[in-house]
Amino acid sequence: MNRALPVCLSLVLAACSGDPGGRPEEPPAPRAGSAEDNVIGAPLQQSLDKAESVEDLSGQRKGGLDEAIDEAN
């Protein structure tokens, strides 16, 4: 009786564990153009757009400052 319980328990666990040699299910491939498809590119493009906007704004401010300096001289 003492050995029957561990043997039965191990058989139940082995039966419930599934197929250990089977391949796990792979998630479906993301659709082209979806947010999941462009995980790195979309945030990178947003950052580049923001940097370009900041650069344009800085250039406009510098241009205005240069004009003010030229008028003052």
CHARMM internal coordinates of N, CA and C (Angstrom, degrees):
IC EDIT
DIST 1 N 1 CA 1.4464
DIST 1 CA 1 C 1.5194
ANGL 1 N 1 CA 1 C 111.50
DIST 1 C 2 N 1.3354
ANGL 1 CA 1 C 2 N 115.96
DIHE 1 N 1 CA 1 C 2 N -36.23
DIST 2 N 2 CA 1.4627
ANGL 1 C 2 N 2 CA 119.44
DIHE 1 CA 1 C 2 N 2 CA -179.06
DIST 2 CA 2 C 1.5251
ANGL 2 N 2 CA 2 C 112.00
DIHE 1 C 2 N 2 CA 2 C -64.24
DIST 2 C 3 N 1.3264
ANGL 2 CA 2 C 3 N 117.03
DIHE 2 N 2 CA 2 C 3 N -32.92
DIST 3 N 3 CA 1.4607
ANGL 2 C 3 N 3 CA 120.59
DIHE 2 CA 2 C 3 N 3 CA -178.95
DIST 3 CA 3 C 1.5265
ANGL 3 N 3 CA 3 C 111.86
DIHE 2 C 3 N 3 CA 3 C -88.01
DIST 3 C 4 N 1.2733
ANGL 3 CA 3 C 4 N 117.72
DIHE 3 N 3 CA 3 C 4 N -20.97
DIST 4 N 4 CA 1.4587
ANGL 3 C 4 N 4 CA 121.60
DIHE 3 CA 3 C 4 N 4 CA -177.01
DIST 4 CA 4 C 1.5292
ANGL 4 N 4 CA 4 C 111.49
DIHE 3 C 4 N 4 CA 4 C -67.39
DIST 4 C 5 N 1.3086
ANGL 4 CA 4 C 5 N 116.99
DIHE 4 N 4 CA 4 C 5 N -38.90
DIST 5 N 5 CA 1.4620
ANGL 4 C 5 N 5 CA 120.48
DIHE 4 CA 4 C 5 N 5 CA -178.91
DIST 5 CA 5 C 1.5265
ANGL 5 N 5 CA 5 C 111.91
DIHE 4 C 5 N 5 CA 5 C -65.20
DIST 5 C 6 N 1.3310
ANGL 5 CA 5 C 6 N 120.42
DIHE 5 N 5 CA 5 C 6 N -49.78
DIST 6 N 6 CA 1.4740
ANGL 5 C 6 N 6 CA 118.94
DIHE 5 CA 5 C 6 N 6 CA 177.82
DIST 6 CA 6 C 1.5270
ANGL 6 N 6 CA 6 C 113.22
DIHE 5 C 6 N 6 CA 6 C -63.72
DIST 6 C 7 N 1.3383
ANGL 6 CA 6 C 7 N 116.36
DIHE 6 N 6 CA 6 C 7 N -35.75
DIST 7 N 7 CA 1.4657
ANGL 6 C 7 N 7 CA 119.21
DIHE 6 CA 6 C 7 N 7 CA 179.29
DIST 7 CA 7 C 1.5276
ANGL 7 N 7 CA 7 C 110.17
DIHE 6 C 7 N 7 CA 7 C -66.27
DIST 7 C 8 N 1.3186
ANGL 7 CA 7 C 8 N 117.17
DIHE 7 N 7 CA 7 C 8 N -45.72
DIST 8 N 8 CA 1.4663
ANGL 7 C 8 N 8 CA 120.79
DIHE 7 CA 7 C 8 N 8 CA 178.89
DIST 8 CA 8 C 1.5210
ANGL 8 N 8 CA 8 C 110.98
DIHE 7 C 8 N 8 CA 8 C -64.60
DIST 8 C 9 N 1.3162
ANGL 8 CA 8 C 9 N 116.42
DIHE 8 N 8 CA 8 C 9 N -40.51
DIST 9 N 9 CA 1.4616
ANGL 8 C 9 N 9 CA 120.47
DIHE 8 CA 8 C 9 N 9 CA 179.83
DIST 9 CA 9 C 1.5239
ANGL 9 N 9 CA 9 C 111.07
DIHE 8 C 9 N 9 CA 9 C -63.91
DIST 9 C 10 N 1.3164
ANGL 9 CA 9 C 10 N 116.56
DIHE 9 N 9 CA 9 C 10 N -42.51
DIST 10 N 10 CA 1.4654
ANGL 9 C 10 N 10 CA 119.44
DIHE 9 CA 9 C 10 N 10 CA 179.15
DIST 10 CA 10 C 1.5299
ANGL 10 N 10 CA 10 C 111.30
DIHE 9 C 10 N 10 CA 10 C -67.37
DIST 10 C 11 N 1.3360
ANGL 10 CA 10 C 11 N 117.98
DIHE 10 N 10 CA 10 C 11 N -35.77
DIST 11 N 11 CA 1.4598
ANGL 10 C 11 N 11 CA 120.60
DIHE 10 CA 10 C 11 N 11 CA 177.32
DIST 11 CA 11 C 1.5278
ANGL 11 N 11 CA 11 C 111.49
DIHE 10 C 11 N 11 CA 11 C -67.41
DIST 11 C 12 N 1.3270
ANGL 11 CA 11 C 12 N 116.76
DIHE 11 N 11 CA 11 C 12 N -39.70
DIST 12 N 12 CA 1.4678
ANGL 11 C 12 N 12 CA 120.49
DIHE 11 CA 11 C 12 N 12 CA 178.55
DIST 12 CA 12 C 1.5205
ANGL 12 N 12 CA 12 C 110.03
DIHE 11 C 12 N 12 CA 12 C -65.67
DIST 12 C 13 N 1.3187
ANGL 12 CA 12 C 13 N 117.41
DIHE 12 N 12 CA 12 C 13 N -44.52
DIST 13 N 13 CA 1.4660
ANGL 12 C 13 N 13 CA 120.71
DIHE 12 CA 12 C 13 N 13 CA 179.06
DIST 13 CA 13 C 1.5298
ANGL 13 N 13 CA 13 C 111.66
DIHE 12 C 13 N 13 CA 13 C -63.56
DIST 13 C 14 N 1.3119
ANGL 13 CA 13 C 14 N 116.23
DIHE 13 N 13 CA 13 C 14 N -39.52
DIST 14 N 14 CA 1.4636
ANGL 13 C 14 N 14 CA 119.71
DIHE 13 CA 13 C 14 N 14 CA 179.13
DIST 14 CA 14 C 1.5262
ANGL 14 N 14 CA 14 C 110.74
DIHE 13 C 14 N 14 CA 14 C -66.84
DIST 14 C 15 N 1.3076
ANGL 14 CA 14 C 15 N 117.24
DIHE 14 N 14 CA 14 C 15 N -37.44
DIST 15 N 15 CA 1.4639
ANGL 14 C 15 N 15 CA 120.51
DIHE 14 CA 14 C 15 N 15 CA -179.49
DIST 15 CA 15 C 1.5205
ANGL 15 N 15 CA 15 C 111.17
DIHE 14 C 15 N 15 CA 15 C -71.08
DIST 15 C 16 N 1.3056
ANGL 15 CA 15 C 16 N 117.63
DIHE 15 N 15 CA 15 C 16 N -33.44
DIST 16 N 16 CA 1.4678
ANGL 15 C 16 N 16 CA 121.22
DIHE 15 CA 15 C 16 N 16 CA -177.41
DIST 16 CA 16 C 1.5206
ANGL 16 N 16 CA 16 C 113.31
DIHE 15 C 16 N 16 CA 16 C -84.88
DIST 16 C 17 N 1.3175
ANGL 16 CA 16 C 17 N 116.90
DIHE 16 N 16 CA 16 C 17 N -14.13
DIST 17 N 17 CA 1.4618
ANGL 16 C 17 N 17 CA 119.11
DIHE 16 CA 16 C 17 N 17 CA -174.66
DIST 17 CA 17 C 1.5253
ANGL 17 N 17 CA 17 C 112.89
DIHE 16 C 17 N 17 CA 17 C -75.42
DIST 17 C 18 N 1.2928
ANGL 17 CA 17 C 18 N 119.39
DIHE 17 N 17 CA 17 C 18 N -14.65
DIST 18 N 18 CA 1.4613
ANGL 17 C 18 N 18 CA 121.58
DIHE 17 CA 17 C 18 N 18 CA -179.62
DIST 18 CA 18 C 1.5151
ANGL 18 N 18 CA 18 C 111.30
DIHE 17 C 18 N 18 CA 18 C 88.42
DIST 18 C 19 N 1.2996
ANGL 18 CA 18 C 19 N 115.75
DIHE 18 N 18 CA 18 C 19 N -169.41
DIST 19 N 19 CA 1.4574
ANGL 18 C 19 N 19 CA 122.14
DIHE 18 CA 18 C 19 N 19 CA -177.91
DIST 19 CA 19 C 1.5239
ANGL 19 N 19 CA 19 C 109.12
DIHE 18 C 19 N 19 CA 19 C -86.75
DIST 19 C 20 N 1.3270
ANGL 19 CA 19 C 20 N 119.30
DIHE 19 N 19 CA 19 C 20 N 108.65
DIST 20 N 20 CA 1.4581
ANGL 19 C 20 N 20 CA 120.26
DIHE 19 CA 19 C 20 N 20 CA -177.66
DIST 20 CA 20 C 1.5298
ANGL 20 N 20 CA 20 C 112.66
DIHE 19 C 20 N 20 CA 20 C -70.72
DIST 20 C 21 N 1.3202
ANGL 20 CA 20 C 21 N 117.72
DIHE 20 N 20 CA 20 C 21 N -23.78
DIST 21 N 21 CA 1.4587
ANGL 20 C 21 N 21 CA 120.30
DIHE 20 CA 20 C 21 N 21 CA -179.09
DIST 21 CA 21 C 1.5127
ANGL 21 N 21 CA 21 C 113.22
DIHE 20 C 21 N 21 CA 21 C -89.66
DIST 21 C 22 N 1.3183
ANGL 21 CA 21 C 22 N 117.49
DIHE 21 N 21 CA 21 C 22 N -5.91
DIST 22 N 22 CA 1.4620
ANGL 21 C 22 N 22 CA 120.90
DIHE 21 CA 21 C 22 N 22 CA -178.33
DIST 22 CA 22 C 1.5230
ANGL 22 N 22 CA 22 C 111.60
DIHE 21 C 22 N 22 CA 22 C -73.83
DIST 22 C 23 N 1.3240
ANGL 22 CA 22 C 23 N 115.40
DIHE 22 N 22 CA 22 C 23 N 155.21
DIST 23 N 23 CA 1.4614
ANGL 22 C 23 N 23 CA 120.25
DIHE 22 CA 22 C 23 N 23 CA 178.70
DIST 23 CA 23 C 1.5197
ANGL 23 N 23 CA 23 C 109.18
DIHE 22 C 23 N 23 CA 23 C -81.49
DIST 23 C 24 N 1.3366
ANGL 23 CA 23 C 24 N 116.80
DIHE 23 N 23 CA 23 C 24 N 137.96
DIST 24 N 24 CA 1.4696
ANGL 23 C 24 N 24 CA 118.65
DIHE 23 CA 23 C 24 N 24 CA 177.13
DIST 24 CA 24 C 1.5256
ANGL 24 N 24 CA 24 C 109.77
DIHE 23 C 24 N 24 CA 24 C -69.71
DIST 24 C 25 N 1.3167
ANGL 24 CA 24 C 25 N 114.96
DIHE 24 N 24 CA 24 C 25 N 152.31
DIST 25 N 25 CA 1.4609
ANGL 24 C 25 N 25 CA 119.90
DIHE 24 CA 24 C 25 N 25 CA 179.66
DIST 25 CA 25 C 1.5181
ANGL 25 N 25 CA 25 C 109.94
DIHE 24 C 25 N 25 CA 25 C -70.33
DIST 25 C 26 N 1.3145
ANGL 25 CA 25 C 26 N 116.25
DIHE 25 N 25 CA 25 C 26 N 132.85
DIST 26 N 26 CA 1.4549
ANGL 25 C 26 N 26 CA 120.57
DIHE 25 CA 25 C 26 N 26 CA 177.94
DIST 26 CA 26 C 1.5247
ANGL 26 N 26 CA 26 C 109.07
DIHE 25 C 26 N 26 CA 26 C -90.93
DIST 26 C 27 N 1.3333
ANGL 26 CA 26 C 27 N 116.30
DIHE 26 N 26 CA 26 C 27 N 142.57
DIST 27 N 27 CA 1.4669
ANGL 26 C 27 N 27 CA 118.07
DIHE 26 CA 26 C 27 N 27 CA 177.88
DIST 27 CA 27 C 1.5235
ANGL 27 N 27 CA 27 C 109.97
DIHE 26 C 27 N 27 CA 27 C -67.80
DIST 27 C 28 N 1.3081
ANGL 27 CA 27 C 28 N 117.65
DIHE 27 N 27 CA 27 C 28 N 154.11
DIST 28 N 28 CA 1.4624
ANGL 27 C 28 N 28 CA 119.36
DIHE 27 CA 27 C 28 N 28 CA 179.99
DIST 28 CA 28 C 1.5222
ANGL 28 N 28 CA 28 C 111.06
DIHE 27 C 28 N 28 CA 28 C -65.62
DIST 28 C 29 N 1.3016
ANGL 28 CA 28 C 29 N 115.60
DIHE 28 N 28 CA 28 C 29 N 149.03
DIST 29 N 29 CA 1.4636
ANGL 28 C 29 N 29 CA 120.63
DIHE 28 CA 28 C 29 N 29 CA 179.41
DIST 29 CA 29 C 1.5234
ANGL 29 N 29 CA 29 C 109.45
DIHE 28 C 29 N 29 CA 29 C -68.42
DIST 29 C 30 N 1.3407
ANGL 29 CA 29 C 30 N 117.40
DIHE 29 N 29 CA 29 C 30 N 141.78
DIST 30 N 30 CA 1.4688
ANGL 29 C 30 N 30 CA 119.34
DIHE 29 CA 29 C 30 N 30 CA 179.55
DIST 30 CA 30 C 1.5262
ANGL 30 N 30 CA 30 C 111.01
DIHE 29 C 30 N 30 CA 30 C -67.95
DIST 30 C 31 N 1.3248
ANGL 30 CA 30 C 31 N 114.51
DIHE 30 N 30 CA 30 C 31 N 148.97
DIST 31 N 31 CA 1.4582
ANGL 30 C 31 N 31 CA 119.36
DIHE 30 CA 30 C 31 N 31 CA 178.28
DIST 31 CA 31 C 1.5232
ANGL 31 N 31 CA 31 C 109.70
DIHE 30 C 31 N 31 CA 31 C -69.75
DIST 31 C 32 N 1.3040
ANGL 31 CA 31 C 32 N 116.78
DIHE 31 N 31 CA 31 C 32 N 145.72
DIST 32 N 32 CA 1.4621
ANGL 31 C 32 N 32 CA 121.11
DIHE 31 CA 31 C 32 N 32 CA 179.37
DIST 32 CA 32 C 1.5246
ANGL 32 N 32 CA 32 C 109.47
DIHE 31 C 32 N 32 CA 32 C -64.14
DIST 32 C 33 N 1.3225
ANGL 32 CA 32 C 33 N 115.51
DIHE 32 N 32 CA 32 C 33 N 132.15
DIST 33 N 33 CA 1.4529
ANGL 32 C 33 N 33 CA 120.94
DIHE 32 CA 32 C 33 N 33 CA 179.33
DIST 33 CA 33 C 1.5100
ANGL 33 N 33 CA 33 C 114.28
DIHE 32 C 33 N 33 CA 33 C 87.94
DIST 33 C 34 N 1.3305
ANGL 33 CA 33 C 34 N 117.96
DIHE 33 N 33 CA 33 C 34 N -3.71
DIST 34 N 34 CA 1.4598
ANGL 33 C 34 N 34 CA 120.14
DIHE 33 CA 33 C 34 N 34 CA -179.68
DIST 34 CA 34 C 1.5300
ANGL 34 N 34 CA 34 C 109.13
DIHE 33 C 34 N 34 CA 34 C -82.66
DIST 34 C 35 N 1.3197
ANGL 34 CA 34 C 35 N 116.40
DIHE 34 N 34 CA 34 C 35 N 168.54
DIST 35 N 35 CA 1.4640
ANGL 34 C 35 N 35 CA 121.28
DIHE 34 CA 34 C 35 N 35 CA -179.60
DIST 35 CA 35 C 1.5278
ANGL 35 N 35 CA 35 C 110.61
DIHE 34 C 35 N 35 CA 35 C -63.82
DIST 35 C 36 N 1.3278
ANGL 35 CA 35 C 36 N 117.23
DIHE 35 N 35 CA 35 C 36 N -35.55
DIST 36 N 36 CA 1.4595
ANGL 35 C 36 N 36 CA 120.54
DIHE 35 CA 35 C 36 N 36 CA 179.71
DIST 36 CA 36 C 1.5272
ANGL 36 N 36 CA 36 C 111.53
DIHE 35 C 36 N 36 CA 36 C -69.47
DIST 36 C 37 N 1.3055
ANGL 36 CA 36 C 37 N 116.74
DIHE 36 N 36 CA 36 C 37 N -26.64
DIST 37 N 37 CA 1.4597
ANGL 36 C 37 N 37 CA 121.36
DIHE 36 CA 36 C 37 N 37 CA -178.44
DIST 37 CA 37 C 1.5261
ANGL 37 N 37 CA 37 C 110.95
DIHE 36 C 37 N 37 CA 37 C -73.83
DIST 37 C 38 N 1.3200
ANGL 37 CA 37 C 38 N 118.06
DIHE 37 N 37 CA 37 C 38 N -31.57
DIST 38 N 38 CA 1.4506
ANGL 37 C 38 N 38 CA 122.16
DIHE 37 CA 37 C 38 N 38 CA -174.73
DIST 38 CA 38 C 1.5221
ANGL 38 N 38 CA 38 C 109.84
DIHE 37 C 38 N 38 CA 38 C -117.57
DIST 38 C 39 N 1.3220
ANGL 38 CA 38 C 39 N 116.57
DIHE 38 N 38 CA 38 C 39 N 62.34
DIST 39 N 39 CA 1.4600
ANGL 38 C 39 N 39 CA 121.36
DIHE 38 CA 38 C 39 N 39 CA -174.11
DIST 39 CA 39 C 1.5258
ANGL 39 N 39 CA 39 C 110.99
DIHE 38 C 39 N 39 CA 39 C -68.64
DIST 39 C 40 N 1.3103
ANGL 39 CA 39 C 40 N 118.06
DIHE 39 N 39 CA 39 C 40 N -41.06
DIST 40 N 40 CA 1.4618
ANGL 39 C 40 N 40 CA 120.98
DIHE 39 CA 39 C 40 N 40 CA -177.71
DIST 40 CA 40 C 1.5177
ANGL 40 N 40 CA 40 C 111.19
DIHE 39 C 40 N 40 CA 40 C -90.94
DIST 40 C 41 N 1.3103
ANGL 40 CA 40 C 41 N 117.37
DIHE 40 N 40 CA 40 C 41 N -39.51
DIST 41 N 41 CA 1.4591
ANGL 40 C 41 N 41 CA 121.00
DIHE 40 CA 40 C 41 N 41 CA -173.19
DIST 41 CA 41 C 1.5126
ANGL 41 N 41 CA 41 C 114.55
DIHE 40 C 41 N 41 CA 41 C -66.17
DIST 41 C 42 N 1.3228
ANGL 41 CA 41 C 42 N 118.20
DIHE 41 N 41 CA 41 C 42 N -40.07
DIST 42 N 42 CA 1.4722
ANGL 41 C 42 N 42 CA 120.43
DIHE 41 CA 41 C 42 N 42 CA -176.70
DIST 42 CA 42 C 1.5266
ANGL 42 N 42 CA 42 C 111.69
DIHE 41 C 42 N 42 CA 42 C -65.70
DIST 42 C 43 N 1.3332
ANGL 42 CA 42 C 43 N 120.46
DIHE 42 N 42 CA 42 C 43 N -50.28
DIST 43 N 43 CA 1.4678
ANGL 42 C 43 N 43 CA 119.06
DIHE 42 CA 42 C 43 N 43 CA 177.57
DIST 43 CA 43 C 1.5234
ANGL 43 N 43 CA 43 C 112.62
DIHE 42 C 43 N 43 CA 43 C -63.59
DIST 43 C 44 N 1.3210
ANGL 43 CA 43 C 44 N 116.73
DIHE 43 N 43 CA 43 C 44 N -35.72
DIST 44 N 44 CA 1.4528
ANGL 43 C 44 N 44 CA 119.90
DIHE 43 CA 43 C 44 N 44 CA 178.13
DIST 44 CA 44 C 1.5205
ANGL 44 N 44 CA 44 C 110.64
DIHE 43 C 44 N 44 CA 44 C -64.67
DIST 44 C 45 N 1.3154
ANGL 44 CA 44 C 45 N 117.41
DIHE 44 N 44 CA 44 C 45 N -43.46
DIST 45 N 45 CA 1.4641
ANGL 44 C 45 N 45 CA 121.17
DIHE 44 CA 44 C 45 N 45 CA 179.55
DIST 45 CA 45 C 1.5230
ANGL 45 N 45 CA 45 C 110.56
DIHE 44 C 45 N 45 CA 45 C -64.89
DIST 45 C 46 N 1.3253
ANGL 45 CA 45 C 46 N 117.60
DIHE 45 N 45 CA 45 C 46 N -38.82
DIST 46 N 46 CA 1.4659
ANGL 45 C 46 N 46 CA 120.62
DIHE 45 CA 45 C 46 N 46 CA 177.39
DIST 46 CA 46 C 1.5238
ANGL 46 N 46 CA 46 C 110.63
DIHE 45 C 46 N 46 CA 46 C -63.26
DIST 46 C 47 N 1.3081
ANGL 46 CA 46 C 47 N 117.29
DIHE 46 N 46 CA 46 C 47 N -41.22
DIST 47 N 47 CA 1.4633
ANGL 46 C 47 N 47 CA 121.15
DIHE 46 CA 46 C 47 N 47 CA 178.80
DIST 47 CA 47 C 1.5181
ANGL 47 N 47 CA 47 C 111.09
DIHE 46 C 47 N 47 CA 47 C -65.47
DIST 47 C 48 N 1.3211
ANGL 47 CA 47 C 48 N 117.05
DIHE 47 N 47 CA 47 C 48 N -41.26
DIST 48 N 48 CA 1.4663
ANGL 47 C 48 N 48 CA 120.34
DIHE 47 CA 47 C 48 N 48 CA 178.71
DIST 48 CA 48 C 1.5244
ANGL 48 N 48 CA 48 C 111.09
DIHE 47 C 48 N 48 CA 48 C -65.68
DIST 48 C 49 N 1.3339
ANGL 48 CA 48 C 49 N 117.57
DIHE 48 N 48 CA 48 C 49 N -39.82
DIST 49 N 49 CA 1.4636
ANGL 48 C 49 N 49 CA 121.02
DIHE 48 CA 48 C 49 N 49 CA 177.33
DIST 49 CA 49 C 1.5213
ANGL 49 N 49 CA 49 C 111.04
DIHE 48 C 49 N 49 CA 49 C -62.86
DIST 49 C 50 N 1.3184
ANGL 49 CA 49 C 50 N 116.43
DIHE 49 N 49 CA 49 C 50 N -41.78
DIST 50 N 50 CA 1.4619
ANGL 49 C 50 N 50 CA 120.22
DIHE 49 CA 49 C 50 N 50 CA 179.45
DIST 50 CA 50 C 1.5212
ANGL 50 N 50 CA 50 C 110.49
DIHE 49 C 50 N 50 CA 50 C -65.90
DIST 50 C 51 N 1.3245
ANGL 50 CA 50 C 51 N 117.37
DIHE 50 N 50 CA 50 C 51 N -42.12
DIST 51 N 51 CA 1.4644
ANGL 50 C 51 N 51 CA 120.91
DIHE 50 CA 50 C 51 N 51 CA 178.93
DIST 51 CA 51 C 1.5250
ANGL 51 N 51 CA 51 C 110.61
DIHE 50 C 51 N 51 CA 51 C -63.05
DIST 51 C 52 N 1.3238
ANGL 51 CA 51 C 52 N 117.34
DIHE 51 N 51 CA 51 C 52 N -39.39
DIST 52 N 52 CA 1.4587
ANGL 51 C 52 N 52 CA 120.89
DIHE 51 CA 51 C 52 N 52 CA 178.59
DIST 52 CA 52 C 1.5312
ANGL 52 N 52 CA 52 C 110.70
DIHE 51 C 52 N 52 CA 52 C -65.53
DIST 52 C 53 N 1.3187
ANGL 52 CA 52 C 53 N 116.89
DIHE 52 N 52 CA 52 C 53 N -39.17
DIST 53 N 53 CA 1.4673
ANGL 52 C 53 N 53 CA 120.68
DIHE 52 CA 52 C 53 N 53 CA 178.05
DIST 53 CA 53 C 1.5220
ANGL 53 N 53 CA 53 C 110.91
DIHE 52 C 53 N 53 CA 53 C -64.48
DIST 53 C 54 N 1.3241
ANGL 53 CA 53 C 54 N 116.70
DIHE 53 N 53 CA 53 C 54 N -42.05
DIST 54 N 54 CA 1.4653
ANGL 53 C 54 N 54 CA 120.71
DIHE 53 CA 53 C 54 N 54 CA 178.94
DIST 54 CA 54 C 1.5264
ANGL 54 N 54 CA 54 C 109.82
DIHE 53 C 54 N 54 CA 54 C -65.17
DIST 54 C 55 N 1.3192
ANGL 54 CA 54 C 55 N 116.86
DIHE 54 N 54 CA 54 C 55 N -40.47
DIST 55 N 55 CA 1.4670
ANGL 54 C 55 N 55 CA 120.85
DIHE 54 CA 54 C 55 N 55 CA 178.98
DIST 55 CA 55 C 1.5312
ANGL 55 N 55 CA 55 C 110.63
DIHE 54 C 55 N 55 CA 55 C -64.00
DIST 55 C 56 N 1.3203
ANGL 55 CA 55 C 56 N 117.72
DIHE 55 N 55 CA 55 C 56 N -41.78
DIST 56 N 56 CA 1.4653
ANGL 55 C 56 N 56 CA 121.20
DIHE 55 CA 55 C 56 N 56 CA 177.80
DIST 56 CA 56 C 1.5221
ANGL 56 N 56 CA 56 C 110.85
DIHE 55 C 56 N 56 CA 56 C -63.31
DIST 56 C 57 N 1.3159
ANGL 56 CA 56 C 57 N 116.96
DIHE 56 N 56 CA 56 C 57 N -43.27
DIST 57 N 57 CA 1.4603
ANGL 56 C 57 N 57 CA 121.44
DIHE 56 CA 56 C 57 N 57 CA 179.97
DIST 57 CA 57 C 1.5256
ANGL 57 N 57 CA 57 C 110.48
DIHE 56 C 57 N 57 CA 57 C -64.12
DIST 57 C 58 N 1.3217
ANGL 57 CA 57 C 58 N 116.96
DIHE 57 N 57 CA 57 C 58 N -42.53
DIST 58 N 58 CA 1.4656
ANGL 57 C 58 N 58 CA 120.68
DIHE 57 CA 57 C 58 N 58 CA 178.19
DIST 58 CA 58 C 1.5247
ANGL 58 N 58 CA 58 C 110.82
DIHE 57 C 58 N 58 CA 58 C -63.91
DIST 58 C 59 N 1.3265
ANGL 58 CA 58 C 59 N 116.00
DIHE 58 N 58 CA 58 C 59 N -39.19
DIST 59 N 59 CA 1.4711
ANGL 58 C 59 N 59 CA 119.78
DIHE 58 CA 58 C 59 N 59 CA 178.01
DIST 59 CA 59 C 1.5211
ANGL 59 N 59 CA 59 C 111.70
DIHE 58 C 59 N 59 CA 59 C -64.78
DIST 59 C 60 N 1.3155
ANGL 59 CA 59 C 60 N 118.10
DIHE 59 N 59 CA 59 C 60 N -39.49
DIST 60 N 60 CA 1.4625
ANGL 59 C 60 N 60 CA 121.54
DIHE 59 CA 59 C 60 N 60 CA 178.22
DIST 60 CA 60 C 1.5246
ANGL 60 N 60 CA 60 C 110.48
DIHE 59 C 60 N 60 CA 60 C -65.30
DIST 60 C 61 N 1.3116
ANGL 60 CA 60 C 61 N 117.22
DIHE 60 N 60 CA 60 C 61 N -42.82
DIST 61 N 61 CA 1.4664
ANGL 60 C 61 N 61 CA 120.85
DIHE 60 CA 60 C 61 N 61 CA 179.21
DIST 61 CA 61 C 1.5304
ANGL 61 N 61 CA 61 C 110.63
DIHE 60 C 61 N 61 CA 61 C -64.68
DIST 61 C 62 N 1.3304
ANGL 61 CA 61 C 62 N 116.12
DIHE 61 N 61 CA 61 C 62 N -41.87
DIST 62 N 62 CA 1.4599
ANGL 61 C 62 N 62 CA 120.25
DIHE 61 CA 61 C 62 N 62 CA 178.83
DIST 62 CA 62 C 1.5189
ANGL 62 N 62 CA 62 C 109.95
DIHE 61 C 62 N 62 CA 62 C -63.65
DIST 62 C 63 N 1.3351
ANGL 62 CA 62 C 63 N 116.42
DIHE 62 N 62 CA 62 C 63 N -42.05
DIST 63 N 63 CA 1.4692
ANGL 62 C 63 N 63 CA 119.98
DIHE 62 CA 62 C 63 N 63 CA 178.15
DIST 63 CA 63 C 1.5195
ANGL 63 N 63 CA 63 C 111.64
DIHE 62 C 63 N 63 CA 63 C -60.53
DIST 63 C 64 N 1.3137
ANGL 63 CA 63 C 64 N 117.57
DIHE 63 N 63 CA 63 C 64 N -41.99
DIST 64 N 64 CA 1.4615
ANGL 63 C 64 N 64 CA 121.46
DIHE 63 CA 63 C 64 N 64 CA 177.63
DIST 64 CA 64 C 1.5134
ANGL 64 N 64 CA 64 C 111.74
DIHE 63 C 64 N 64 CA 64 C -65.50
DIST 64 C 65 N 1.3056
ANGL 64 CA 64 C 65 N 117.58
DIHE 64 N 64 CA 64 C 65 N -39.24
DIST 65 N 65 CA 1.4557
ANGL 64 C 65 N 65 CA 122.05
DIHE 64 CA 64 C 65 N 65 CA 177.96
DIST 65 CA 65 C 1.5225
ANGL 65 N 65 CA 65 C 110.33
DIHE 64 C 65 N 65 CA 65 C -67.07
DIST 65 C 66 N 1.3201
ANGL 65 CA 65 C 66 N 118.18
DIHE 65 N 65 CA 65 C 66 N -42.08
DIST 66 N 66 CA 1.4639
ANGL 65 C 66 N 66 CA 121.83
DIHE 65 CA 65 C 66 N 66 CA 177.78
DIST 66 CA 66 C 1.5335
ANGL 66 N 66 CA 66 C 110.89
DIHE 65 C 66 N 66 CA 66 C -61.53
DIST 66 C 67 N 1.3278
ANGL 66 CA 66 C 67 N 117.39
DIHE 66 N 66 CA 66 C 67 N -41.48
DIST 67 N 67 CA 1.4660
ANGL 66 C 67 N 67 CA 120.70
DIHE 66 CA 66 C 67 N 67 CA 178.24
DIST 67 CA 67 C 1.5324
ANGL 67 N 67 CA 67 C 111.28
DIHE 66 C 67 N 67 CA 67 C -64.12
DIST 67 C 68 N 1.3260
ANGL 67 CA 67 C 68 N 115.80
DIHE 67 N 67 CA 67 C 68 N -41.55
DIST 68 N 68 CA 1.4648
ANGL 67 C 68 N 68 CA 119.44
DIHE 67 CA 67 C 68 N 68 CA 178.88
DIST 68 CA 68 C 1.5268
ANGL 68 N 68 CA 68 C 111.60
DIHE 67 C 68 N 68 CA 68 C -64.21
DIST 68 C 69 N 1.3271
ANGL 68 CA 68 C 69 N 116.93
DIHE 68 N 68 CA 68 C 69 N -38.16
DIST 69 N 69 CA 1.4645
ANGL 68 C 69 N 69 CA 120.83
DIHE 68 CA 68 C 69 N 69 CA 178.33
DIST 69 CA 69 C 1.5308
ANGL 69 N 69 CA 69 C 110.28
DIHE 68 C 69 N 69 CA 69 C -67.73
DIST 69 C 70 N 1.3385
ANGL 69 CA 69 C 70 N 116.73
DIHE 69 N 69 CA 69 C 70 N -42.14
DIST 70 N 70 CA 1.4554
ANGL 69 C 70 N 70 CA 120.33
DIHE 69 CA 69 C 70 N 70 CA 179.70
DIST 70 CA 70 C 1.5332
ANGL 70 N 70 CA 70 C 111.54
DIHE 69 C 70 N 70 CA 70 C -63.90
DIST 70 C 71 N 1.3176
ANGL 70 CA 70 C 71 N 117.12
DIHE 70 N 70 CA 70 C 71 N -38.91
DIST 71 N 71 CA 1.4717
ANGL 70 C 71 N 71 CA 121.37
DIHE 70 CA 70 C 71 N 71 CA 178.85
DIST 71 CA 71 C 1.5311
ANGL 71 N 71 CA 71 C 110.74
DIHE 70 C 71 N 71 CA 71 C -67.83
DIST 71 C 72 N 1.3269
ANGL 71 CA 71 C 72 N 116.33
DIHE 71 N 71 CA 71 C 72 N -34.12
DIST 72 N 72 CA 1.4535
ANGL 71 C 72 N 72 CA 120.20
DIHE 71 CA 71 C 72 N 72 CA -178.69
DIST 72 CA 72 C 1.5287
ANGL 72 N 72 CA 72 C 111.21
DIHE 71 C 72 N 72 CA 72 C -72.70
DIST 72 C 73 N 1.3128
ANGL 72 CA 72 C 73 N 118.45
DIHE 72 N 72 CA 72 C 73 N -25.96
DIST 73 N 73 CA 1.4887
ANGL 72 C 73 N 73 CA 121.07
DIHE 72 CA 72 C 73 N 73 CA -178.63
DIST 73 CA 73 C 1.4505
ANGL 73 N 73 CA 73 C 108.57
DIHE 72 C 73 N 73 CA 73 C -88.67
END
COOR INIT
IC SEED 1 N 1 CA 1 C
IC BUILD
